[in-house]
Amino acid sequence: MSTHACLRRWPTAPIRTELIHGVLLFAGDFDERDAATTQHTYPGRRVLMSTDGHLEVQPASTGPPRSLLDR
């Protein structure tokens, strides 16, 4: 793993992680591979990827997923 990957990519960049209203928010430029890895890391949670590349790990729910940006 390169230094760039360690400092810039999830999950090794804790300075880019926030907990907002019980939702983990990983700020960055992520893609579908990262979303799949996140889903495997947090089973039973819902993972959303925003249009700007951020990842949200939301608690399990029966309703439709709703981004933090929509609140």
N, CA, C and O atoms as a Maestro MAE file, in Angstrom:
{
 s_m_m2io_version
 :::
 2.0.0
}

f_m_ct {
 s_m_title
 :::
 protein
 m_atom[284] {
  # First column is atom index #
  i_m_mmod_type
  r_m_x_coord
  r_m_y_coord
  r_m_z_coord
  i_m_residue_number
  s_m_chain_name
  s_m_pdb_residue_name
  s_m_pdb_atom_name
  i_m_atomic_number
  :::
  1 25 0.849 -1.175 0.000 1 A "MET " " N  " 7
  2 3 0.000 0.000 0.000 1 A "MET " " CA " 6
  3 2 0.897 1.240 0.000 1 A "MET " " C  " 6
  4 15 1.863 1.330 0.757 1 A "MET " " O  " 8
  5 25 0.562 2.161 -0.841 2 A "SER " " N  " 7
  6 3 1.366 3.376 -0.959 2 A "SER " " CA " 6
  7 2 1.024 4.377 0.148 2 A "SER " " C  " 6
  8 15 -0.009 4.266 0.809 2 A "SER " " O  " 8
  9 25 1.906 5.346 0.331 3 A "THR " " N  " 7
  10 3 1.656 6.409 1.308 3 A "THR " " CA " 6
  11 2 0.403 7.181 0.938 3 A "THR " " C  " 6
  12 15 -0.386 7.555 1.805 3 A "THR " " O  " 8
  13 25 0.224 7.419 -0.353 4 A "HIS " " N  " 7
  14 3 -0.971 8.132 -0.814 4 A "HIS " " CA " 6
  15 2 -2.238 7.380 -0.406 4 A "HIS " " C  " 6
  16 15 -3.193 7.983 0.083 4 A "HIS " " O  " 8
  17 25 -2.241 6.073 -0.609 5 A "ALA " " N  " 7
  18 3 -3.415 5.266 -0.247 5 A "ALA " " CA " 6
  19 2 -3.650 5.300 1.252 5 A "ALA " " C  " 6
  20 15 -4.797 5.379 1.692 5 A "ALA " " O  " 8
  21 25 -2.594 5.241 2.040 6 A "CYS " " N  " 7
  22 3 -2.744 5.263 3.507 6 A "CYS " " CA " 6
  23 2 -3.308 6.580 4.008 6 A "CYS " " C  " 6
  24 15 -4.077 6.598 4.969 6 A "CYS " " O  " 8
  25 25 -2.943 7.666 3.377 7 A "LEU " " N  " 7
  26 3 -3.370 8.983 3.855 7 A "LEU " " CA " 6
  27 2 -4.658 9.477 3.217 7 A "LEU " " C  " 6
  28 15 -5.312 10.351 3.785 7 A "LEU " " O  " 8
  29 25 -5.044 8.960 2.075 8 A "ARG " " N  " 7
  30 3 -6.172 9.521 1.341 8 A "ARG " " CA " 6
  31 2 -7.390 8.623 1.239 8 A "ARG " " C  " 6
  32 15 -8.498 9.129 1.058 8 A "ARG " " O  " 8
  33 25 -7.233 7.318 1.346 9 A "ARG " " N  " 7
  34 3 -8.333 6.409 1.097 9 A "ARG " " CA " 6
  35 2 -8.919 5.877 2.392 9 A "ARG " " C  " 6
  36 15 -8.225 5.759 3.402 9 A "ARG " " O  " 8
  37 25 -10.214 5.557 2.348 10 A "TRP " " N  " 7
  38 3 -10.878 4.933 3.469 10 A "TRP " " CA " 6
  39 2 -10.370 3.513 3.570 10 A "TRP " " C  " 6
  40 15 -10.090 2.932 2.522 10 A "TRP " " O  " 8
  41 25 -10.224 2.902 4.722 11 A "PRO " " N  " 7
  42 3 -10.555 3.403 6.058 11 A "PRO " " CA " 6
  43 2 -9.351 3.925 6.818 11 A "PRO " " C  " 6
  44 15 -9.415 4.100 8.035 11 A "PRO " " O  " 8
  45 25 -8.257 4.174 6.121 12 A "THR " " N  " 7
  46 3 -7.034 4.563 6.812 12 A "THR " " CA " 6
  47 2 -6.872 6.063 6.974 12 A "THR " " C  " 6
  48 15 -5.784 6.526 7.316 12 A "THR " " O  " 8
  49 25 -7.913 6.826 6.739 13 A "ALA " " N  " 7
  50 3 -7.835 8.279 6.872 13 A "ALA " " CA " 6
  51 2 -8.839 8.757 7.919 13 A "ALA " " C  " 6
  52 15 -9.851 9.358 7.561 13 A "ALA " " O  " 8
  53 25 -8.581 8.502 9.208 14 A "PRO " " N  " 7
  54 3 -9.557 8.866 10.243 14 A "PRO " " CA " 6
  55 2 -9.801 10.360 10.353 14 A "PRO " " C  " 6
  56 15 -10.824 10.768 10.902 14 A "PRO " " O  " 8
  57 25 -8.902 11.181 9.853 15 A "ILE " " N  " 7
  58 3 -9.121 12.624 9.919 15 A "ILE " " CA " 6
  59 2 -10.242 13.060 8.982 15 A "ILE " " C  " 6
  60 15 -10.719 14.192 9.062 15 A "ILE " " O  " 8
  61 25 -10.659 12.164 8.098 16 A "ARG " " N  " 7
  62 3 -11.717 12.489 7.144 16 A "ARG " " CA " 6
  63 2 -13.025 11.791 7.489 16 A "ARG " " C  " 6
  64 15 -13.895 11.650 6.630 16 A "ARG " " O  " 8
  65 25 -13.173 11.355 8.729 17 A "THR " " N  " 7
  66 3 -14.351 10.622 9.154 17 A "THR " " CA " 6
  67 2 -15.097 11.417 10.215 17 A "THR " " C  " 6
  68 15 -14.484 11.954 11.137 17 A "THR " " O  " 8
  69 25 -16.407 11.494 10.090 18 A "GLU " " N  " 7
  70 3 -17.235 12.184 11.076 18 A "GLU " " CA " 6
  71 2 -18.430 11.321 11.442 18 A "GLU " " C  " 6
  72 15 -18.872 10.490 10.648 18 A "GLU " " O  " 8
  73 25 -18.948 11.520 12.640 19 A "LEU " " N  " 7
  74 3 -20.178 10.879 13.086 19 A "LEU " " CA " 6
  75 2 -21.211 11.973 13.260 19 A "LEU " " C  " 6
  76 15 -21.073 12.830 14.133 19 A "LEU " " O  " 8
  77 25 -22.254 11.949 12.428 20 A "ILE " " N  " 7
  78 3 -23.281 12.984 12.428 20 A "ILE " " CA " 6
  79 2 -24.636 12.317 12.581 20 A "ILE " " C  " 6
  80 15 -25.047 11.551 11.710 20 A "ILE " " O  " 8
  81 25 -25.333 12.591 13.665 21 A "HIS " " N  " 7
  82 3 -26.660 12.024 13.922 21 A "HIS " " CA " 6
  83 2 -26.670 10.501 13.776 21 A "HIS " " C  " 6
  84 15 -27.615 9.936 13.227 21 A "HIS " " O  " 8
  85 25 -25.627 9.841 14.263 22 A "GLY " " N  " 7
  86 3 -25.552 8.385 14.206 22 A "GLY " " CA " 6
  87 2 -25.142 7.822 12.858 22 A "GLY " " C  " 6
  88 15 -25.180 6.607 12.658 22 A "GLY " " O  " 8
  89 25 -24.751 8.682 11.931 23 A "VAL " " N  " 7
  90 3 -24.327 8.255 10.595 23 A "VAL " " CA " 6
  91 2 -22.839 8.529 10.441 23 A "VAL " " C  " 6
  92 15 -22.384 9.654 10.648 23 A "VAL " " O  " 8
  93 25 -22.075 7.487 10.075 24 A "LEU " " N  " 7
  94 3 -20.662 7.680 9.771 24 A "LEU " " CA " 6
  95 2 -20.538 8.316 8.399 24 A "LEU " " C  " 6
  96 15 -21.138 7.836 7.437 24 A "LEU " " O  " 8
  97 25 -19.774 9.383 8.297 25 A "LEU " " N  " 7
  98 3 -19.561 10.062 7.027 25 A "LEU " " CA " 6
  99 2 -18.070 10.023 6.717 25 A "LEU " " C  " 6
  100 15 -17.253 10.543 7.476 25 A "LEU " " O  " 8
  101 25 -17.726 9.399 5.592 26 A "PHE " " N  " 7
  102 3 -16.350 9.346 5.119 26 A "PHE " " CA " 6
  103 2 -16.236 10.332 3.978 26 A "PHE " " C  " 6
  104 15 -16.778 10.094 2.898 26 A "PHE " " O  " 8
  105 25 -15.533 11.446 4.199 27 A "ALA " " N  " 7
  106 3 -15.367 12.470 3.173 27 A "ALA " " CA " 6
  107 2 -14.235 12.065 2.246 27 A "ALA " " C  " 6
  108 15 -13.169 11.650 2.701 27 A "ALA " " O  " 8
  109 25 -14.464 12.183 0.969 28 A "GLY " " N  " 7
  110 3 -13.426 11.844 0.011 28 A "GLY " " CA " 6
  111 2 -13.989 11.627 -1.372 28 A "GLY " " C  " 6
  112 15 -15.154 11.916 -1.643 28 A "GLY " " O  " 8
  113 25 -13.148 11.118 -2.235 29 A "ASP " " N  " 7
  114 3 -13.530 10.832 -3.608 29 A "ASP " " CA " 6
  115 2 -13.555 9.321 -3.774 29 A "ASP " " C  " 6
  116 15 -12.587 8.731 -4.254 29 A "ASP " " O  " 8
  117 25 -14.666 8.688 -3.378 30 A "PHE " " N  " 7
  118 3 -14.793 7.244 -3.382 30 A "PHE " " CA " 6
  119 2 -15.561 6.777 -4.605 30 A "PHE " " C  " 6
  120 15 -16.220 7.567 -5.281 30 A "PHE " " O  " 8
  121 25 -15.467 5.480 -4.881 31 A "ASP " " N  " 7
  122 3 -16.199 4.904 -6.003 31 A "ASP " " CA " 6
  123 2 -16.963 3.666 -5.540 31 A "ASP " " C  " 6
  124 15 -17.036 3.382 -4.345 31 A "ASP " " O  " 8
  125 25 -17.526 2.940 -6.489 32 A "GLU " " N  " 7
  126 3 -18.352 1.780 -6.169 32 A "GLU " " CA " 6
  127 2 -17.578 0.689 -5.436 32 A "GLU " " C  " 6
  128 15 -18.148 -0.021 -4.608 32 A "GLU " " O  " 8
  129 25 -16.274 0.547 -5.733 33 A "ARG " " N  " 7
  130 3 -15.451 -0.448 -5.035 33 A "ARG " " CA " 6
  131 2 -15.375 -0.130 -3.548 33 A "ARG " " C  " 6
  132 15 -15.445 -1.030 -2.710 33 A "ARG " " O  " 8
  133 25 -15.231 1.150 -3.224 34 A "ASP " " N  " 7
  134 3 -15.179 1.562 -1.822 34 A "ASP " " CA " 6
  135 2 -16.520 1.334 -1.141 34 A "ASP " " C  " 6
  136 15 -16.568 0.924 0.018 34 A "ASP " " O  " 8
  137 25 -17.610 1.597 -1.858 35 A "ALA " " N  " 7
  138 3 -18.944 1.370 -1.291 35 A "ALA " " CA " 6
  139 2 -19.153 -0.116 -1.005 35 A "ALA " " C  " 6
  140 15 -19.737 -0.469 0.019 35 A "ALA " " O  " 8
  141 25 -18.684 -0.989 -1.895 36 A "ALA " " N  " 7
  142 3 -18.807 -2.428 -1.676 36 A "ALA " " CA " 6
  143 2 -17.972 -2.867 -0.471 36 A "ALA " " C  " 6
  144 15 -18.427 -3.682 0.332 36 A "ALA " " O  " 8
  145 25 -16.775 -2.343 -0.343 37 A "THR " " N  " 7
  146 3 -15.929 -2.665 0.809 37 A "THR " " CA " 6
  147 2 -16.567 -2.179 2.097 37 A "THR " " C  " 6
  148 15 -16.520 -2.868 3.116 37 A "THR " " O  " 8
  149 25 -17.156 -1.007 2.056 38 A "THR " " N  " 7
  150 3 -17.828 -0.455 3.225 38 A "THR " " CA " 6
  151 2 -19.013 -1.324 3.627 38 A "THR " " C  " 6
  152 15 -19.235 -1.557 4.815 38 A "THR " " O  " 8
  153 25 -19.770 -1.803 2.655 39 A "GLN " " N  " 7
  154 3 -20.921 -2.658 2.940 39 A "GLN " " CA " 6
  155 2 -20.484 -3.960 3.607 39 A "GLN " " C  " 6
  156 15 -21.173 -4.458 4.498 39 A "GLN " " O  " 8
  157 25 -19.354 -4.514 3.189 40 A "HIS " " N  " 7
  158 3 -18.827 -5.732 3.813 40 A "HIS " " CA " 6
  159 2 -18.288 -5.455 5.210 40 A "HIS " " C  " 6
  160 15 -18.346 -6.320 6.084 40 A "HIS " " O  " 8
  161 25 -17.769 -4.259 5.419 41 A "THR " " N  " 7
  162 3 -17.201 -3.886 6.716 41 A "THR " " CA " 6
  163 2 -18.286 -3.623 7.752 41 A "THR " " C  " 6
  164 15 -18.095 -3.905 8.935 41 A "THR " " O  " 8
  165 25 -19.417 -3.089 7.319 42 A "TYR " " N  " 7
  166 3 -20.529 -2.757 8.219 42 A "TYR " " CA " 6
  167 2 -21.781 -3.547 7.818 42 A "TYR " " C  " 6
  168 15 -22.736 -2.962 7.307 42 A "TYR " " O  " 8
  169 25 -21.788 -4.868 8.043 43 A "PRO " " N  " 7
  170 3 -22.967 -5.665 7.653 43 A "PRO " " CA " 6
  171 2 -24.201 -5.235 8.445 43 A "PRO " " C  " 6
  172 15 -24.111 -4.916 9.630 43 A "PRO " " O  " 8
  173 25 -25.335 -5.230 7.785 44 A "GLY " " N  " 7
  174 3 -26.582 -4.827 8.423 44 A "GLY " " CA " 6
  175 2 -26.822 -3.325 8.376 44 A "GLY " " C  " 6
  176 15 -27.886 -2.853 8.776 44 A "GLY " " O  " 8
  177 25 -25.848 -2.577 7.895 45 A "ARG " " N  " 7
  178 3 -25.999 -1.118 7.743 45 A "ARG " " CA " 6
  179 2 -26.255 -0.798 6.282 45 A "ARG " " C  " 6
  180 15 -26.028 -1.627 5.400 45 A "ARG " " O  " 8
  181 25 -26.725 0.400 6.040 46 A "ARG " " N  " 7
  182 3 -26.949 0.845 4.664 46 A "ARG " " CA " 6
  183 2 -25.855 1.822 4.288 46 A "ARG " " C  " 6
  184 15 -25.555 2.753 5.036 46 A "ARG " " O  " 8
  185 25 -25.267 1.609 3.136 47 A "VAL " " N  " 7
  186 3 -24.190 2.468 2.649 47 A "VAL " " CA " 6
  187 2 -24.710 3.282 1.475 47 A "VAL " " C  " 6
  188 15 -25.246 2.734 0.512 47 A "VAL " " O  " 8
  189 25 -24.546 4.583 1.565 48 A "LEU " " N  " 7
  190 3 -24.921 5.489 0.475 48 A "LEU " " CA " 6
  191 2 -23.668 6.206 -0.010 48 A "LEU " " C  " 6
  192 15 -22.802 6.569 0.787 48 A "LEU " " O  " 8
  193 25 -23.578 6.405 -1.304 49 A "MET " " N  " 7
  194 3 -22.484 7.193 -1.853 49 A "MET " " CA " 6
  195 2 -23.096 8.436 -2.484 49 A "MET " " C  " 6
  196 15 -23.965 8.334 -3.350 49 A "MET " " O  " 8
  197 25 -22.647 9.595 -2.055 50 A "SER " " N  " 7
  198 3 -23.204 10.848 -2.572 50 A "SER " " CA " 6
  199 2 -22.629 11.149 -3.949 50 A "SER " " C  " 6
  200 15 -21.662 10.520 -4.378 50 A "SER " " O  " 8
  201 25 -23.222 12.104 -4.631 51 A "THR " " N  " 7
  202 3 -22.766 12.468 -5.969 51 A "THR " " CA " 6
  203 2 -21.367 13.074 -5.958 51 A "THR " " C  " 6
  204 15 -20.667 13.043 -6.970 51 A "THR " " O  " 8
  205 25 -20.958 13.628 -4.809 52 A "ASP " " N  " 7
  206 3 -19.601 14.186 -4.727 52 A "ASP " " CA " 6
  207 2 -18.587 13.184 -4.191 52 A "ASP " " C  " 6
  208 15 -17.451 13.559 -3.902 52 A "ASP " " O  " 8
  209 25 -18.975 11.917 -4.052 53 A "GLY " " N  " 7
  210 3 -18.028 10.864 -3.702 53 A "GLY " " CA " 6
  211 2 -17.881 10.555 -2.236 53 A "GLY " " C  " 6
  212 15 -17.013 9.763 -1.871 53 A "GLY " " O  " 8
  213 25 -18.696 11.148 -1.369 54 A "HIS " " N  " 7
  214 3 -18.635 10.828 0.061 54 A "HIS " " CA " 6
  215 2 -19.420 9.549 0.333 54 A "HIS " " C  " 6
  216 15 -20.376 9.233 -0.374 54 A "HIS " " O  " 8
  217 25 -19.003 8.817 1.369 55 A "LEU " " N  " 7
  218 3 -19.713 7.612 1.779 55 A "LEU " " CA " 6
  219 2 -20.420 7.853 3.097 55 A "LEU " " C  " 6
  220 15 -19.860 8.459 4.011 55 A "LEU " " O  " 8
  221 25 -21.661 7.375 3.194 56 A "GLU " " N  " 7
  222 3 -22.425 7.435 4.433 56 A "GLU " " CA " 6
  223 2 -22.762 6.018 4.858 56 A "GLU " " C  " 6
  224 15 -23.247 5.223 4.054 56 A "GLU " " O  " 8
  225 25 -22.505 5.699 6.131 57 A "VAL " " N  " 7
  226 3 -22.881 4.406 6.692 57 A "VAL " " CA " 6
  227 2 -24.014 4.676 7.661 57 A "VAL " " C  " 6
  228 15 -23.799 5.208 8.750 57 A "VAL " " O  " 8
  229 25 -25.230 4.304 7.256 58 A "GLN " " N  " 7
  230 3 -26.418 4.608 8.035 58 A "GLN " " CA " 6
  231 2 -26.906 3.382 8.793 58 A "GLN " " C  " 6
  232 15 -26.672 2.250 8.370 58 A "GLN " " O  " 8
  233 25 -27.585 3.609 9.916 59 A "PRO " " N  " 7
  234 3 -28.177 2.474 10.638 59 A "PRO " " CA " 6
  235 2 -29.202 1.757 9.767 59 A "PRO " " C  " 6
  236 15 -29.769 2.344 8.846 59 A "PRO " " O  " 8
  237 25 -29.431 0.483 10.067 60 A "ALA " " N  " 7
  238 3 -30.430 -0.284 9.328 60 A "ALA " " CA " 6
  239 2 -31.805 0.334 9.546 60 A "ALA " " C  " 6
  240 15 -32.112 0.818 10.635 60 A "ALA " " O  " 8
  241 25 -32.629 0.314 8.502 61 A "SER " " N  " 7
  242 3 -33.960 0.888 8.571 61 A "SER " " CA " 6
  243 2 -34.826 0.240 7.507 61 A "SER " " C  " 6
  244 15 -34.320 -0.309 6.528 61 A "SER " " O  " 8
  245 25 -36.128 0.307 7.704 62 A "THR " " N  " 7
  246 3 -37.040 -0.257 6.718 62 A "THR " " CA " 6
  247 2 -37.469 0.771 5.669 62 A "THR " " C  " 6
  248 15 -37.958 0.402 4.602 62 A "THR " " O  " 8
  249 25 -37.290 2.039 5.966 63 A "GLY " " N  " 7
  250 3 -37.680 3.083 5.028 63 A "GLY " " CA " 6
  251 2 -36.625 3.291 3.954 63 A "GLY " " C  " 6
  252 15 -35.557 2.679 3.998 63 A "GLY " " O  " 8
  253 25 -36.922 4.149 2.996 64 A "PRO " " N  " 7
  254 3 -35.955 4.418 1.934 64 A "PRO " " CA " 6
  255 2 -34.727 5.156 2.488 64 A "PRO " " C  " 6
  256 15 -34.864 5.963 3.408 64 A "PRO " " O  " 8
  257 25 -33.551 4.898 1.951 65 A "PRO " " N  " 7
  258 3 -32.358 5.596 2.442 65 A "PRO " " CA " 6
  259 2 -32.461 7.090 2.184 65 A "PRO " " C  " 6
  260 15 -32.972 7.521 1.150 65 A "PRO " " O  " 8
  261 25 -31.975 7.864 3.125 66 A "ARG " " N  " 7
  262 3 -32.032 9.323 3.017 66 A "ARG " " CA " 6
  263 2 -30.677 9.890 3.406 66 A "ARG " " C  " 6
  264 15 -30.221 9.669 4.528 66 A "ARG " " O  " 8
  265 25 -30.043 10.592 2.539 67 A "SER " " N  " 7
  266 3 -28.721 11.145 2.762 67 A "SER " " CA " 6
  267 2 -28.740 12.226 3.831 67 A "SER " " C  " 6
  268 15 -29.759 12.884 4.042 67 A "SER " " O  " 8
  269 25 -27.614 12.406 4.501 68 A "LEU " " N  " 7
  270 3 -27.490 13.505 5.468 68 A "LEU " " CA " 6
  271 2 -27.696 14.851 4.793 68 A "LEU " " C  " 6
  272 15 -28.181 15.798 5.412 68 A "LEU " " O  " 8
  273 25 -27.329 14.929 3.537 69 A "LEU " " N  " 7
  274 3 -27.466 16.190 2.803 69 A "LEU " " CA " 6
  275 2 -28.917 16.549 2.538 69 A "LEU " " C  " 6
  276 15 -29.222 17.702 2.236 69 A "LEU " " O  " 8
  277 25 -29.827 15.572 2.648 70 A "ASP " " N  " 7
  278 3 -31.255 15.823 2.431 70 A "ASP " " CA " 6
  279 2 -31.983 16.258 3.683 70 A "ASP " " C  " 6
  280 15 -33.157 16.622 3.614 70 A "ASP " " O  " 8
  281 25 -31.327 16.232 4.816 71 A "ARG " " N  " 7
  282 3 -31.993 16.550 6.086 71 A "ARG " " CA " 6
  283 2 -32.097 18.029 6.311 71 A "ARG " " C  " 6
  284 15 -32.631 18.461 7.332 71 A "ARG " " O  " 8
  :::
 }
 m_bond[283] {
  # First column is bond index #
  i_m_from
  i_m_to
  i_m_order
  :::
  1 1 2 1
  2 2 3 1
  3 3 4 2
  4 3 5 1
  5 5 6 1
  6 6 7 1
  7 7 8 2
  8 7 9 1
  9 9 10 1
  10 10 11 1
  11 11 12 2
  12 11 13 1
  13 13 14 1
  14 14 15 1
  15 15 16 2
  16 15 17 1
  17 17 18 1
  18 18 19 1
  19 19 20 2
  20 19 21 1
  21 21 22 1
  22 22 23 1
  23 23 24 2
  24 23 25 1
  25 25 26 1
  26 26 27 1
  27 27 28 2
  28 27 29 1
  29 29 30 1
  30 30 31 1
  31 31 32 2
  32 31 33 1
  33 33 34 1
  34 34 35 1
  35 35 36 2
  36 35 37 1
  37 37 38 1
  38 38 39 1
  39 39 40 2
  40 39 41 1
  41 41 42 1
  42 42 43 1
  43 43 44 2
  44 43 45 1
  45 45 46 1
  46 46 47 1
  47 47 48 2
  48 47 49 1
  49 49 50 1
  50 50 51 1
  51 51 52 2
  52 51 53 1
  53 53 54 1
  54 54 55 1
  55 55 56 2
  56 55 57 1
  57 57 58 1
  58 58 59 1
  59 59 60 2
  60 59 61 1
  61 61 62 1
  62 62 63 1
  63 63 64 2
  64 63 65 1
  65 65 66 1
  66 66 67 1
  67 67 68 2
  68 67 69 1
  69 69 70 1
  70 70 71 1
  71 71 72 2
  72 71 73 1
  73 73 74 1
  74 74 75 1
  75 75 76 2
  76 75 77 1
  77 77 78 1
  78 78 79 1
  79 79 80 2
  80 79 81 1
  81 81 82 1
  82 82 83 1
  83 83 84 2
  84 83 85 1
  85 85 86 1
  86 86 87 1
  87 87 88 2
  88 87 89 1
  89 89 90 1
  90 90 91 1
  91 91 92 2
  92 91 93 1
  93 93 94 1
  94 94 95 1
  95 95 96 2
  96 95 97 1
  97 97 98 1
  98 98 99 1
  99 99 100 2
  100 99 101 1
  101 101 102 1
  102 102 103 1
  103 103 104 2
  104 103 105 1
  105 105 106 1
  106 106 107 1
  107 107 108 2
  108 107 109 1
  109 109 110 1
  110 110 111 1
  111 111 112 2
  112 111 113 1
  113 113 114 1
  114 114 115 1
  115 115 116 2
  116 115 117 1
  117 117 118 1
  118 118 119 1
  119 119 120 2
  120 119 121 1
  121 121 122 1
  122 122 123 1
  123 123 124 2
  124 123 125 1
  125 125 126 1
  126 126 127 1
  127 127 128 2
  128 127 129 1
  129 129 130 1
  130 130 131 1
  131 131 132 2
  132 131 133 1
  133 133 134 1
  134 134 135 1
  135 135 136 2
  136 135 137 1
  137 137 138 1
  138 138 139 1
  139 139 140 2
  140 139 141 1
  141 141 142 1
  142 142 143 1
  143 143 144 2
  144 143 145 1
  145 145 146 1
  146 146 147 1
  147 147 148 2
  148 147 149 1
  149 149 150 1
  150 150 151 1
  151 151 152 2
  152 151 153 1
  153 153 154 1
  154 154 155 1
  155 155 156 2
  156 155 157 1
  157 157 158 1
  158 158 159 1
  159 159 160 2
  160 159 161 1
  161 161 162 1
  162 162 163 1
  163 163 164 2
  164 163 165 1
  165 165 166 1
  166 166 167 1
  167 167 168 2
  168 167 169 1
  169 169 170 1
  170 170 171 1
  171 171 172 2
  172 171 173 1
  173 173 174 1
  174 174 175 1
  175 175 176 2
  176 175 177 1
  177 177 178 1
  178 178 179 1
  179 179 180 2
  180 179 181 1
  181 181 182 1
  182 182 183 1
  183 183 184 2
  184 183 185 1
  185 185 186 1
  186 186 187 1
  187 187 188 2
  188 187 189 1
  189 189 190 1
  190 190 191 1
  191 191 192 2
  192 191 193 1
  193 193 194 1
  194 194 195 1
  195 195 196 2
  196 195 197 1
  197 197 198 1
  198 198 199 1
  199 199 200 2
  200 199 201 1
  201 201 202 1
  202 202 203 1
  203 203 204 2
  204 203 205 1
  205 205 206 1
  206 206 207 1
  207 207 208 2
  208 207 209 1
  209 209 210 1
  210 210 211 1
  211 211 212 2
  212 211 213 1
  213 213 214 1
  214 214 215 1
  215 215 216 2
  216 215 217 1
  217 217 218 1
  218 218 219 1
  219 219 220 2
  220 219 221 1
  221 221 222 1
  222 222 223 1
  223 223 224 2
  224 223 225 1
  225 225 226 1
  226 226 227 1
  227 227 228 2
  228 227 229 1
  229 229 230 1
  230 230 231 1
  231 231 232 2
  232 231 233 1
  233 233 234 1
  234 234 235 1
  235 235 236 2
  236 235 237 1
  237 237 238 1
  238 238 239 1
  239 239 240 2
  240 239 241 1
  241 241 242 1
  242 242 243 1
  243 243 244 2
  244 243 245 1
  245 245 246 1
  246 246 247 1
  247 247 248 2
  248 247 249 1
  249 249 250 1
  250 250 251 1
  251 251 252 2
  252 251 253 1
  253 253 254 1
  254 254 255 1
  255 255 256 2
  256 255 257 1
  257 257 258 1
  258 258 259 1
  259 259 260 2
  260 259 261 1
  261 261 262 1
  262 262 263 1
  263 263 264 2
  264 263 265 1
  265 265 266 1
  266 266 267 1
  267 267 268 2
  268 267 269 1
  269 269 270 1
  270 270 271 1
  271 271 272 2
  272 271 273 1
  273 273 274 1
  274 274 275 1
  275 275 276 2
  276 275 277 1
  277 277 278 1
  278 278 279 1
  279 279 280 2
  280 279 281 1
  281 281 282 1
  282 282 283 1
  283 283 284 2
  :::
 }
}
